[in-house]
Structure formats: C-alpha cells, structure tokens
Amino acid sequence: MTNHKQALFEKILGHKYAIDAKRLGDDSPLAWSNLGYWQAPQSDLQQHDYPLACQTLADQVAISVQLKKSDRVLDLGCGQGASLLHWLNEYDVEQLSAVELQTTCIEQIQKNLPQVESYCQSFLNLKQLNFLNSFDAVVCIDAAYHSNLNSFLNSATSVLNSKGRIAFHYLMWSDAWQHCRYLQKQQYRYLLKSADVQWQHLVNEQQLVQTLAQYGLGDIVIQDFSVPVLAGFAEYIEFSRTEKKAFDLAQFKIGMTAKLCRKLYQDGLVRYIQISAVKN
C-alpha cells in the first residue's frame, strides 16, 4: 500500500492500532489504551476504573525491571503517551525516550511532553534511529505480540545496555495447544489474525526461553497475566454501560477485542504473559 493510500485509509478507518480511549473510560489528552490489569472482584468490575487498570499494567512492567529515577528509559509502542506521563510523575524518570507508529500520537506527545525524546517509527527498526546512548531499561506495554518475537528482540536488545533490563507483554501457547486438532488450529489462525497477531509467531514456554537466551538475555521471569488481563478486560467491557448505535466502528472494534479476550481465556490455549529479562 502506498503512503498516500495508507494515509487516506487511516483517515477514514483510523490506524489499525488506534482505539477510542474515550469509549473505554479515558478522555485525557494523553490517554491510556491497553487491555489493563484488573484487580477488582468480577462483581465490581462495572465500577472499575479503566485508567487505573491500565496504570496497574504499566506498574507491573515497572516493578519487573525495577524502574528507577536514574534509568535511561525507552518506551516502545507508547500509544497516546499516558505511560510516559506515568514514568515522569510516579517514577521521576529523568531520561525518557519513546517510539510509536501512530503519527497523531507522536504529535500529541511532542506537544504535551516536549521533554520526552519521541520518534514516529516502528519499534522493529530501532537501529535506524541512531540513539546517542543505549538504555538501562526498555519497556513495551501490551504491544510486542503484534510482532515476530525474533524481530522484536533483535531490535530491542540492540539499544539495551549490558545489564540493561527489558520487559514486555506477549502471547504464548499453553501445553494444551500441541493436542489440538487441525480444525481448531485453523480457527485460531484466523482468530489471532483478526487482532493482527500471526499465529506462527507464537511459541511455547520452552521455545520462548530458548529464544530469549539466543539474544543474550538472562534472569528471565515469565508471569501469566491471562486472568487479570484477558478475563479482566472482557468482563469490564461486558459490564460497561455503553450507548448502542446502529453501527459504530469504534465500539465494534472494542467489542470484538473483548470477545477475543474472553475466548482466549476460556479456551486456555493462549496465555497472556509478561516477560522480563536482563541483558548478559
């Protein structure tokens, strides 16, 4: 697709990763736009705070890399910039850079957070940005699973300091996947594609650890967030009272995402995980 056609397509339908944060419950200029980490009991989810759930998912990443004030931090796929504001306000990060594919998001970030070094670029092409210094911490909230794991790690580890820390979210096959029949595997191929996830990019835990080690990463910690993220987001959307219109593309997109999260969680074939590691 040419750049002109791509721009026209995005103007009409929005960027494929764009989500209407206002519909989810965040109308701030630098809004959150991840699936969230939902801690409330299921019966209370309709009362739950979407920005707080998103912030909690970000905090899980920060905790896993022990984010601190003195760190030189790179946020990959930072969306509309809420995570950047969070790192600045809650963690006092002084050296912060960001990479995001959506032009409108970067424009908003540059307007509201000029102190952040932000780039409109794919996080798979970090080598092209020629950063002056490498980073102590590279974080990526709810975005890396749209990419091939090898491509992501090849790019991200190239800008990471020795002993630098990385944390990101990904999808992983459970042990039950190998016992699935052909038709069920084909169904998942199309289900995941609808969320811009290539099923052949997913691996099981053993393969995941081996891949991380190939990129010089150790101290690997894998946490299963399927319940607080997949089940939590699905519950939140199901309980949310949203005004129904004849056809609303933004709401349809959110609804389909929630249904996919529900199915992934219930089937138990795909796990939503957080990975943290240290560069050797």
Secondary structure, DSSP 8 states (H G I E B T S, - for coil): --HHHHHHHHHHH--TT---HHHHT--SSS---S-----S-GGGGGG--HHHHHHHHHHHHHHHTT--TT-EEEEES-TTSHHHHHHHHHS--SEEEEEES-HHHHHHHHHH-TTSEEEES-TT-GGGG--SS-EEEEEE-S-GGGS-HHHHHHHHHTTEEEEEEEEEEEEEE-GGGGG--HHHHHHHHHHHHHTT--GGG---HHHHHHHHHHTTEEEEEEEE-IIIIIIHHHHHHHH------S--HHHHHHHHHHHHHHHHHHH-SEEEEEEEEEE-
